[in-house]
Structures are given as structure tokens and as C-alpha cells.
């Protein structure tokens, strides 16, 4: 059974959204980023979100009793204990070298055939299928926003950090929800109770609301827990990708559920962050609810995505 999900309404924090009323274009919203966000009239063109995930449970249900859920909780216990400010700083310094490999975006996509995300309570398919499911769902509703299609395709490529060639990092250092380090851990974080054993909780420099940051400093100046999000954004930026800033924002913060699900940590955001968050809310529906056992024909859609990769990325990237 499916339910029809209407386009996500933007809240009061997005008052700068502009309605466009013209004879030739009466069915769009224009965001200040300059991109058109279409509002679909036809129900047939709307993405159909399932009520339950591929395991028969509601999405992001971290309390359902199952063997997989026990594994997910153990993942978050380890993540919350080990993701410290010093650990993140060390990882960023190491991986900014981009000395692990040289390959194309599509070659990286194919590597994800060997990756399964143990933190995900909703799906256990190879990651390349999740990428294509997300991208194809967005492509259906936003046919003119090709940068968004490509962003969906590549948003999880950083999960190659799980593979031996890229350090074979433990799952808790690659996947799962992300959060700022260097300031107090908000209670909206999944399985928040396990932060009590994180060394930063006892460090007076890191355990206040702002911690080492200042209010409104902007998320670019905030250290996020290390993982595939931060890594892929770093790869894109350092290799000169021409995706719009909203695309890079989505890549870096798509796992930042405390922010885009619970509105936590907004005191650290600046005006540009709020603008980009509009697109992250759009993207999130497709990232979460497109997870399915219905697989995409990779060879059929490959030529389209290769054309987008060529448009926005160099032929080979340093990883």
C-alpha cells in the first residue's frame, strides 16, 4: 500500500521563498538559490512513498524488536562513544590528502556493489541500488533539475570508506546519522543515551550549547561527525565539481537528521544554510522513502547519468 506525498511545505523559517505568478509560469516556486522548484499538479507525476520499508516496518523506526534493529543500536552505541572532536579532526586531515585512488564517478558507483549499510534500519540492498532509486524518483518529479538527479546518484559514494583500499574504516566511522562535534550533543540524536561515554562530554570546551563555535557561524565552520557525507563533499570540492552550492550542502548534510528532521542545531546556521536547507528538505523525501526491493535496471539508466557526470565532474577524480 502506498500513500501520496504532496510537495513538502516550507516552514516559517523560509519566509524568503518567493511565489511566482506569471502568464507563462504559474506553477513554480523560485528559491533564492535561483533554481525552480516545480509544484506538481498531476497526481500521476508525484513520487509515491510507501508506508513501510523493505522489512515491513515504518521508516527510521529504531525501536522495532528485531535482530537487525539490535545491530543498528549497537552501531549507534559505538558511533556515539567514538566520534570525538579530535577523531574528526584527524580523519579530515588524513582524507583531505585524496591519495587513496584515482577513478571516475561511475567507477565509484560500481564499487558500491560491495557495500551494505549496517546502520540503515530500512534496507539491506547494495548501495548502488539506493543511489539509483533516489535519483530516478527525483528525476520523475524534477525533470529539469539535472544537478539534483546527479546529487542523488552520488550522495552516498563516500561509503567506499568501508572498503580496504580506502582505509576499511569501521561502520561507525562511515555511516549513520551525523551531528556536530565540539559542542553539546543534542537530545534529538538517535540513541542519545550512549553519548554519556563519549570523552567530549566531560570536556568543558566541548559540552556547552555553542562549544567551540559561535552562534550563526555557519555550518561550513562546524566539524561534523566523520563519515561518508563529509568525505564525499570534500572529494567533490577538492576535484573542482561544478554542482551548485545546494548540491554540495545536500551531500554533506543529508544524514544530519537532527537538523532536517528535528530542527536541532539551527543556532549554528547562517542565512545561506537556511536557503540550502530548503533543497535538503526536498531531497530527503526521495533519499528516505525511495528505499525499495524493486531494483533499477542499471544499464538502462547508465547513459543518462554518465552525461550528467561529464557535465559537472572531471573524467577522473582523486579520492
C-alpha positions in Angstrom: 0.0 0.0 0.0 1.2 3.5 -0.8 0.3 7.0 0.3 0.6 10.1 -1.9 3.1 12.6 -0.5 2.5 16.2 -1.5 5.4 18.6 -2.1 6.9 19.4 1.2 5.7 22.8 2.6 8.4 25.1 3.7 8.0 26.4 7.3 8.1 29.9 8.6 11.9 29.9 8.7 11.8 30.1 4.9 9.8 33.3 4.6 12.1 34.4 1.8 10.6 31.9 -0.6 9.1 33.8 -3.5 5.8 32.9 -5.3 6.0 33.4 -9.0 2.7 34.4 -10.7 3.0 35.0 -14.5 1.1 34.1 -17.5 3.6 31.6 -18.7 4.7 30.2 -15.4 2.1 29.9 -12.7 3.1 26.6 -11.2 6.5 27.1 -9.7 8.2 28.4 -6.7 11.5 30.2 -7.1 14.0 29.7 -4.3 16.6 32.4 -3.7 19.3 30.0 -4.9 17.9 30.6 -8.4 16.5 27.1 -9.1 12.9 26.5 -9.9 11.1 24.1 -7.5 8.1 22.7 -9.5 4.8 22.1 -7.8 3.2 19.0 -9.4 -0.5 19.3 -10.4 -0.8 15.8 -11.7 -1.1 13.1 -9.1 0.4 10.7 -11.6 3.7 12.6 -11.6 4.1 12.6 -7.8 6.5 10.3 -6.1 4.6 7.6 -4.3 6.1 7.0 -0.8 5.5 3.6 0.8 4.1 3.3 4.3 6.5 0.6 5.3 10.1 -0.2 4.5 11.5 -3.3 2.8 11.4 -5.1 6.2 7.7 -4.4 6.8 8.3 -1.7 9.4 7.8 2.1 9.5 10.8 4.1 8.2 13.5 5.1 10.7 11.9 3.0 13.4 14.8 2.4 15.8 12.7 0.7 18.5 11.3 -2.2 16.5 12.4 -5.5 18.1 14.4 -7.5 15.5 17.9 -8.8 15.0 18.7 -6.1 12.5 17.5 -3.4 15.0 19.8 -4.8 17.7 22.7 -4.4 15.3 21.6 -0.9 14.4 21.5 0.1 18.1 25.0 -1.4 18.7 26.2 0.6 15.7 25.0 3.8 17.3 26.5 2.9 20.7 29.9 2.6 19.1 29.4 5.7 17.0 28.4 7.9 19.9 31.3 6.8 22.0 34.0 7.2 19.4 33.1 10.2 17.3 35.0 12.9 19.2 36.3 16.3 18.1 39.9 15.0 18.0 38.9 11.9 16.0 37.0 14.0 13.4 40.0 16.5 13.0 42.3 13.5 12.5 40.1 12.0 9.8 39.6 15.2 7.9 43.4 15.8 7.8 44.1 12.3 6.6 41.4 12.1 3.9 41.9 15.6 2.6 45.1 14.2 1.1 43.0 12.4 -1.5 45.7 9.8 -2.0 43.7 6.6 -1.9 42.7 6.2 -5.6 42.1 7.9 -8.9 38.9 7.0 -10.7 35.7 8.3 -12.3 32.4 8.9 -10.5 30.8 5.9 -12.3 33.7 3.6 -11.3 33.0 4.6 -7.7 29.3 3.9 -8.2 30.2 0.3 -9.2 32.3 -0.1 -6.2 29.3 0.3 -4.0 28.0 -3.1 -5.2 30.2 -4.4 -2.4 28.8 -2.1 0.3 25.8 -2.7 2.7 25.0 0.0 5.3 24.6 -1.7 8.7 23.2 1.4 10.3 20.2 1.5 8.0 17.0 0.0 9.5 15.1 0.3 6.2 17.2 -1.5 3.5 19.9 -4.1 3.1 20.3 -3.9 -0.7 23.7 -2.9 -2.3 24.2 0.8 -2.1 24.2 1.4 -5.9 20.5 0.5 -5.9 19.7 3.0 -3.3 21.5 5.7 -5.3 19.6 4.9 -8.5 16.3 4.6 -6.7 16.7 8.0 -5.2 17.9 9.6 -8.4 15.2 8.1 -10.6 12.4 9.2 -8.1 13.7 12.8 -8.1 14.2 12.7 -11.9 10.5 11.9 -12.3 9.3 14.8 -10.2 12.0 17.4 -11.0 12.9 16.6 -14.7 14.6 20.0 -15.3 16.9 19.9 -12.2 19.6 17.6 -13.6 22.0 18.7 -10.8 19.6 17.3 -8.3 19.4 14.0 -10.2 23.2 13.7 -10.1 23.4 14.8 -6.4 21.1 11.9 -5.6 23.3 9.5 -7.5 26.5 10.5 -5.8 25.3 11.5 -2.3 26.4 8.2 -0.7 29.5 7.5 -2.7 31.6 8.2 0.4 30.6 4.8 1.7 33.6 3.4 -0.1 35.5 4.3 3.1 34.3 0.8 4.2 36.4 -0.8 1.5 40.0 -1.9 2.1 41.5 0.4 -0.5 40.0 3.4 1.3 41.0 2.5 4.8 38.4 -0.1 5.6 37.0 2.2 8.4 34.5 0.7 10.8 30.9 1.3 10.1 30.5 3.8 12.9 33.1 6.0 11.2 31.4 5.9 7.8 27.6 5.7 8.0 24.7 6.6 10.3 23.1 9.9 11.3 25.6 12.7 11.6 25.9 15.5 14.2 28.3 18.3 15.2 31.2 17.6 17.4 32.8 20.3 19.5 29.6 21.2 21.2 26.9 19.6 23.3 25.2 16.6 21.7 21.5 17.4 21.2 18.9 15.0 22.7 17.3 14.7 19.3 20.2 12.4 18.2 19.1 8.8 17.8 20.1 6.7 20.8 21.3 9.8 22.6 21.9 7.8 25.8 25.2 6.4 24.5 26.9 9.8 24.3 27.4 9.6 28.1 30.5 7.6 27.4 31.9 10.0 24.8 35.1 11.7 26.2 33.9 15.1 24.9 31.0 15.1 27.3 33.5 15.7 30.1 35.4 18.4 28.3 34.3 21.9 29.2 35.4 23.2 25.9 33.0 20.9 24.0 30.0 20.3 26.3 28.1 23.6 26.0 25.5 24.6 23.5 27.9 26.5 21.3 31.0 24.7 22.3 34.0 25.9 20.2 31.6 27.7 17.8 29.7 31.0 17.8 26.0 31.4 17.2 25.2 31.8 13.5 28.8 30.9 12.5 27.5 28.8 9.5 27.7 25.0 9.1 30.7 25.2 6.9 32.6 26.2 10.0 31.3 23.3 12.1 33.0 20.0 12.4 30.5 17.2 11.7 30.9 13.6 12.9 33.2 11.9 10.3 31.7 9.7 7.7 30.7 9.3 4.1 28.9 12.6 3.9 31.8 14.8 4.8 34.2 12.7 2.7 32.2 12.9 -0.5 31.7 16.6 -0.1 35.4 17.0 0.3 36.1 14.9 -2.8 33.7 16.9 -4.9 35.0 20.3 -3.7 38.7 19.4 -4.0 38.2 18.0 -7.5 36.5 21.1 -8.8 33.0 19.8 -9.2 30.6 22.4 -10.6 27.5 21.3 -8.7 25.6 24.3 -7.2 26.1 25.0 -3.5 22.8 23.4 -2.7 24.0 20.1 -4.2 27.2 20.2 -2.0 25.1 21.1 1.0 22.8 18.1 0.4 25.8 15.8 0.1 27.4 17.0 3.3 24.3 17.2 5.5 21.8 14.5 4.1 22.5 12.3 7.1 22.2 15.3 9.5 18.7 14.2 10.7 18.8 16.1 14.0 18.8 19.2 11.8 16.4 18.5 8.9 14.1 16.2 10.9 14.1 17.7 14.4 15.3 21.3 13.8 18.2 20.9 16.2 21.4 22.9 15.9 19.8 25.7 14.0 21.6 28.2 16.2 24.8 27.4 14.3 23.3 28.1 10.9 23.7 31.3 8.8 21.4 32.7 6.1 22.9 30.6 3.3 22.4 27.4 5.3 18.7 28.2 5.7 18.5 28.8 1.9 20.2 25.5 1.1 18.1 23.6 3.7 15.1 24.1 1.5 16.6 21.8 -1.1 17.7 19.3 1.6 14.1 19.0 2.7 13.1 18.3 -0.9 15.9 15.8 -1.3 15.3 14.0 2.0 11.9 12.6 0.9 13.5 10.8 -2.0 16.5 9.7 0.0 14.4 8.1 2.7 11.2 6.8 1.1 12.6 5.5 -2.2 14.3 2.6 -0.5 12.7 -0.5 -2.1 13.1 -4.1 -3.1 12.1 -3.1 -6.6 15.5 -2.7 -8.3 16.5 -0.2 -11.1 17.9 -1.5 -14.4 21.4 -0.1 -14.1 22.3 -0.5 -17.8 19.2 1.2 -18.9 19.7 4.4 -17.0 23.5 4.5 -17.1 23.9 6.6 -20.3 21.8 9.4 -18.8 23.8 9.6 -15.6 27.1 9.4 -17.5 26.1 12.5 -19.3 25.5 14.3 -16.1 28.8 13.2 -14.6 30.6 14.6 -17.7 28.7 17.9 -17.2 29.6 18.5 -13.6 32.8 16.5 -12.9 36.2 15.9 -14.4 36.7 12.5 -16.1 38.9 11.3 -13.2 38.9 12.3 -9.6 41.3 11.9 -6.7 39.8 10.0 -3.8 
